[in-house]
């Protein structure tokens, strides 16, 4: 668990280990509170009584507690990486296609999209992520493959893969997402065939990673845009903008409450995961499948609240 690079155990290792164990004990009463995402049958079968948390420091050391090595479906967390890949290739392509404001509505709202004539409010609601996926597919020819390759490289694990059962379940029950995509296509805001853009969206949402792997994959935002191999994915300004969007839009329509309690840029997913960024220091991932009414992990939010309260690591 401590500093998984083979180095001698340091005082920092012991402190991080003790902190994560304390957090796990503190949030144990919340594990299982809420409901799993039952509108996707493959996710409905996941036990709600799981909890894992990982911390990855900017030098690549990983600490974890609980089920932090068990893989889960990233779901909306993957939207962070698809967005970053589009920004890395052609940030200007997003202009006029997707906004940067919090939605205040459910992540799959069609009503808001109608009011705004096919321009999604931000990249992290489903409509916005479909546009980002469409753009990434135009730029790469394989949107879901680009996200998967990026995550494998950052986690240094070629076995990271798309969960085929989850992807099939998403597609089978994806009528509302298809409706969003068709509506935007009617306004000229989807370039590729709707079924192609939607399929790649379902596939990258169905990538399975562990807390340890997801924390490592998110470190490029803590490093201000620098990848694990030392190359730069995003300029400092680009990383700042992704972090800002995570802060204001990353927890569905509870982003304000999350910022109030946790104070870190973060992105949640209905698979029960949440990734969070401490710029210049670390990235975190917590997973517990039972969700609140907004779609955020109940125990996950509690854990991150305790982490920032105990450490003082916050952007505020």
PEGILIN-V199521 format. One line per field, one symbol per residue. ss: DSSP state (h for helix, s for strand, l for the rest). phi: phi as a letter, one per 30 degrees, with the letter a starting at -180 (. if undefined). Layout:
ss=???
phi=???
This chain:
ss=llllllllllhhhhhhhhhhhhhhhhhhhhllllslllllhhhhlllllllssssssllllssssslllllsslhhhhhhhhhhhhhhhhhhhhlllsllllllllllllhhhhhllllslllllhhhhhhhhhhhhhhhllhhhhhhhhhhhhhlllllsslhhhhhhhhhllhhhhhhhhhhhhlllllllhhhhhhhhhhhhlssslhhhhhhhlhhhhlllslllllslllhhhhhhhhhhhhhhllhhhhhhhhhhlllssssllllsssssslllsssssslllslllllshhhhhhhhhhhhhhlllll
phi=.dhdbidddcddedddeddddddeddcedcdjdjbddddcedddddddccabbbbcdddidbbabiddcddbddhdedddddddddddcadddddicadbcedibedcdcddddechicddadcdedddddddedddddciadddddddddddddhbddebdddddddddddcceddddeddddddcicbddeedddddddddddcdcbdeddddddcdeddcijcdddjdcdbdedddedddddddcbdchccdddddddcibdabcbddjcbcbbceibabbbbbaddcdddjcdddddeddedddddcidadc
